[in-house]
Amino acid sequence: MSFALTLAALPQAVGDLTWDQVGTWFAGAPLTIVLVLALTMVARWLVHRAIDKAVSAMEQRTGEGGRATRMLREATGLDEERRRQRAATMGSVLKSATTIVLSTIAVLTVLATLGVPLGPLMASAGVGGVALGFGAQSLVKDFLSGVFMILEDQYGVGDVIDTGEAIGTVEEVTLRVTRLRDANGVIWYIRNGEIIRIGNRSQGWSTALVDIPVAYDQPVEKVLAVLRTVTVHIRDESPWDERLLEEPEVAGVESVSGGVMTMRIIAKCAPNENFSVSRELRERSKVALDAAGIRGPALTPYGPPPVGGTGA
């Protein structure tokens, strides 16, 4: 009889013990770990969603203004494609950084929940981090320089830059290196951390300074009038109307020396267009001055030969 009672009570005892163990198991460390992982995933999703919205807003941002304003935006890197690349790069960097931070916090919390002593672990990680920092400090320097370079939009693909070591057109920009091609076709790979200064010849605008020499005895007002006519016409003609941000300015007499009077024209151009604009202004000025009967400077420093021969 006692054996029968024991068998009858066994299922209840086993059942009670099993449910108590299950409840204890769920209420302890495993539940905490599950909650930590779940909260980490939710936080990561929310942060990444916010970053995606910010990146989308940066990509879709458009400006207003006239043709000159639009060309300046394009020259300073605010055109759609360049803005999209910069926003996408920064979004990727921010996503990676937030993922690393949240994952590190979650792992440390899980280890603490499991009873793993974090003191020795953190000390070992600190020593390893110092050793890694000394060994990879140049890589970290390159990476940080690349991040700030992209964030500040110092230059981008297609810009002509002067890095001190090389001058050329940027073909690729990463967080570690910048690749550019110089005028001789040589490709240069320059680490971002090694760039001390940057001269961007494509950002903002370029200036064309054109000096037109004429003979000293020519009437100044007539010369200025002819040159102003040239600047007005070039400003309204294609393709120069797209290359000029403003109507070229005839500054006046730049210098007078040795029987030569030099007139200067200043033109504000789109980036890298100052050379073509300078050549066109010189050509048109020469044709217009010849048509107006305005003589250029003498071929010799002593002036033209006297009428009737060279003398005795």
C-alpha positions in Angstrom: 0.0 0.0 0.0 2.8 2.4 0.8 4.4 1.5 -2.6 1.1 2.4 -4.3 0.9 5.7 -2.5 4.5 6.4 -3.5 3.8 5.8 -7.2 0.6 7.9 -7.0 2.5 10.8 -5.5 5.5 10.5 -7.8 4.0 12.2 -10.9 2.8 15.2 -8.8 6.2 15.5 -7.1 8.1 15.3 -10.3 5.7 17.7 -11.9 6.1 20.2 -9.1 9.8 19.9 -9.2 10.0 20.3 -13.0 7.9 23.5 -13.0 9.9 25.0 -10.2 13.1 24.4 -12.0 11.7 25.8 -15.2 10.5 28.9 -13.4 13.8 29.4 -11.7 15.7 28.9 -15.0 13.6 31.5 -16.8 13.7 34.0 -13.9 17.5 33.9 -13.7 20.4 34.6 -16.0 18.9 33.3 -19.2 16.0 35.7 -19.0 18.3 38.6 -18.4 20.5 37.5 -21.4 17.5 37.3 -23.6 16.3 40.7 -22.6 19.7 42.2 -23.1 20.0 40.8 -26.6 16.5 41.8 -27.5 17.0 45.4 -26.2 20.3 45.6 -28.1 18.7 44.5 -31.4 15.8 47.0 -30.9 18.3 49.8 -30.0 20.4 49.0 -33.1 17.4 49.0 -35.4 16.2 52.4 -34.0 19.6 54.0 -34.4 20.1 52.6 -37.9 16.7 53.8 -38.9 17.5 57.3 -37.6 20.8 57.2 -39.5 19.0 56.1 -42.7 16.5 59.0 -42.4 19.3 61.5 -41.9 21.2 60.1 -44.9 18.1 60.2 -47.1 17.5 63.8 -46.1 21.1 64.8 -47.0 20.8 63.0 -50.3 17.5 64.7 -51.3 18.4 68.2 -50.1 18.3 70.6 -53.0 19.2 74.2 -53.2 17.7 77.2 -54.9 19.2 80.1 -56.8 20.4 81.1 -60.2 22.8 79.6 -62.6 25.9 81.1 -60.9 24.6 79.8 -57.5 24.0 76.3 -59.0 27.5 76.2 -60.5 29.0 77.3 -57.2 27.2 74.5 -55.4 28.4 72.0 -57.9 32.0 73.4 -57.6 32.0 73.2 -53.8 30.8 69.6 -53.8 27.1 70.1 -53.1 25.9 68.6 -56.3 23.6 65.6 -56.1 26.0 62.8 -56.8 28.8 64.1 -54.6 26.3 64.8 -51.8 24.9 61.3 -52.1 28.4 59.7 -51.9 29.4 61.7 -48.9 26.1 61.0 -47.1 26.3 57.3 -47.9 29.9 57.1 -46.6 29.1 58.9 -43.4 26.0 56.7 -42.9 28.0 53.6 -43.3 30.6 54.8 -40.8 28.0 55.8 -38.2 26.2 52.4 -38.6 29.4 50.5 -38.1 30.3 52.6 -35.0 27.0 52.2 -33.3 26.9 48.5 -34.0 30.3 48.1 -32.4 29.4 50.2 -29.4 26.0 48.4 -28.8 27.5 44.9 -29.3 30.3 45.7 -26.8 27.9 46.8 -24.2 25.7 43.7 -24.8 28.6 41.3 -24.5 29.9 42.9 -21.3 26.4 42.8 -19.8 26.0 39.1 -20.7 29.4 38.2 -19.3 28.5 40.0 -16.0 25.2 38.2 -15.8 27.0 34.8 -16.2 29.3 35.7 -13.4 32.4 36.1 -15.4 34.8 38.5 -13.6 35.2 41.5 -15.8 38.2 43.0 -14.0 40.9 40.8 -15.4 39.1 40.7 -18.8 39.0 44.5 -19.0 42.7 44.7 -17.8 43.7 42.3 -20.5 41.7 44.1 -23.1 43.3 47.4 -22.0 46.8 46.0 -22.4 45.9 44.5 -25.8 44.3 47.8 -26.9 47.4 49.7 -26.0 49.6 47.3 -27.9 47.3 47.4 -30.8 47.2 51.2 -30.7 51.0 51.4 -30.9 51.1 48.9 -33.7 48.3 50.4 -35.7 48.5 54.1 -34.9 49.2 55.0 -38.5 46.1 53.1 -39.6 44.0 54.8 -37.0 45.4 58.2 -38.0 44.6 57.5 -41.7 41.1 56.4 -40.8 40.3 59.5 -38.6 41.8 61.8 -41.2 39.6 60.2 -43.8 36.5 60.6 -41.7 37.1 64.3 -41.1 38.1 64.8 -44.7 34.7 63.4 -45.9 32.8 65.1 -43.1 34.3 68.5 -44.0 34.1 67.9 -47.7 37.7 69.0 -48.3 37.7 67.4 -51.8 36.0 64.7 -53.8 36.2 62.7 -56.9 37.0 64.9 -59.9 38.7 67.7 -58.0 42.1 68.9 -58.9 44.1 69.0 -55.7 47.6 69.8 -54.5 48.7 67.5 -51.7 52.3 68.9 -51.5 53.7 65.6 -52.9 51.6 65.4 -56.0 49.1 67.5 -58.0 46.4 65.8 -59.9 42.8 64.8 -60.4 41.2 62.8 -57.6 39.9 59.4 -58.9 39.0 57.6 -55.7 38.6 58.6 -52.0 38.4 56.1 -49.2 38.8 56.4 -45.5 42.4 55.3 -45.7 43.9 56.4 -49.0 43.3 59.0 -51.7 44.1 58.1 -55.3 44.8 60.8 -57.8 46.3 61.0 -61.3 48.7 63.8 -62.2 49.2 65.6 -65.6 51.7 62.9 -66.7 49.2 60.1 -66.2 50.9 58.8 -63.0 48.6 57.4 -60.3 49.5 58.4 -56.8 48.2 56.6 -53.7 48.4 59.0 -50.7 47.5 58.0 -47.2 45.0 60.4 -45.7 47.0 60.6 -42.4 50.1 61.8 -44.3 48.4 64.7 -46.0 49.4 67.9 -44.1 47.7 70.4 -46.3 45.3 70.3 -49.3 45.0 72.9 -52.0 41.7 72.3 -53.9 41.8 74.0 -57.3 38.3 72.9 -58.1 36.3 74.1 -55.1 34.4 77.3 -55.3 35.5 79.0 -58.5 38.6 79.9 -60.4 39.9 83.3 -61.7 41.2 84.1 -65.1 43.6 87.0 -65.2 44.2 88.2 -68.8 46.7 90.9 -69.5 46.4 92.6 -72.9 49.5 94.7 -74.0 49.0 97.6 -76.3 51.2 100.4 -77.5 51.8 103.2 -75.0 50.5 106.0 -77.2 47.0 104.4 -77.8 43.9 106.1 -76.3 43.0 104.4 -73.0 39.3 105.0 -73.2 39.1 103.6 -76.7 41.0 100.5 -75.6 38.8 100.0 -72.5 35.6 100.4 -74.6 36.8 97.7 -77.1 37.6 95.3 -74.3 34.3 95.9 -72.5 32.5 95.0 -75.7 34.5 91.8 -75.9 33.5 90.8 -72.3 29.8 91.5 -72.9 29.7 89.4 -76.0 31.6 86.4 -74.5 29.3 86.5 -71.5 26.2 86.0 -73.6 27.5 83.3 -76.0 27.6 79.5 -75.6 29.5 77.7 -74.2 31.2 80.5 -72.4 28.0 81.6 -70.6 28.1 78.2 -68.7 31.8 78.6 -67.9 31.6 82.2 -66.6 30.0 82.8 -63.3 29.9 86.6 -63.8 30.5 89.0 -66.6 34.3 89.5 -67.0 35.5 92.8 -65.5 37.9 95.1 -67.4 40.0 96.3 -64.5 41.8 99.0 -66.4 45.5 99.8 -66.9 47.6 97.2 -64.9 51.0 98.5 -65.7 53.0 100.9 -68.0 56.5 100.1 -68.8 58.9 100.3 -71.7 56.4 101.7 -74.2 53.9 99.0 -73.3 50.5 99.7 -71.7 49.0 96.5 -70.2 45.3 96.2 -69.7 43.9 93.6 -67.3 40.6 91.6 -67.6 39.4 89.6 -64.6 36.9 86.8 -65.1 35.3 84.7 -62.4 34.9 81.2 -63.9 33.7 77.7 -62.9 36.5 75.5 -61.5 39.2 74.5 -63.9 37.7 76.7 -66.7 40.0 79.6 -66.2 42.5 78.4 -68.7 40.1 78.0 -71.6 38.4 81.3 -70.7 41.8 83.1 -70.7 42.7 81.8 -74.1 39.3 82.8 -75.5 39.5 86.3 -74.0 43.0 86.8 -75.5 41.9 85.7 -78.9 38.8 87.9 -79.0 40.6 90.9 -77.6 43.3 90.6 -80.3 40.8 90.4 -83.1 38.7 93.3 -81.6 41.7 95.5 -81.1 43.0 94.9 -84.6 39.6 95.7 -86.0 39.5 99.0 -84.0 42.9 100.0 -85.3 44.6 99.8 -81.9 48.2 99.0 -82.3 50.1 96.5 -80.1 53.4 97.2 -78.5 56.5 97.5 -80.7 58.4 94.4 -81.7 61.7 95.8 -80.3 62.3 97.5 -77.0 63.5 100.6 -78.9 60.3 101.1 -80.8 59.5 100.9 -84.5 62.1 102.1 -86.9 61.9 105.7 -88.0 60.1 106.5 -91.2 62.4 106.6 -94.3 64.9 104.0 -93.1 67.1 103.1 -90.1 69.3 106.2 -90.3 73.0 106.6 -91.0 
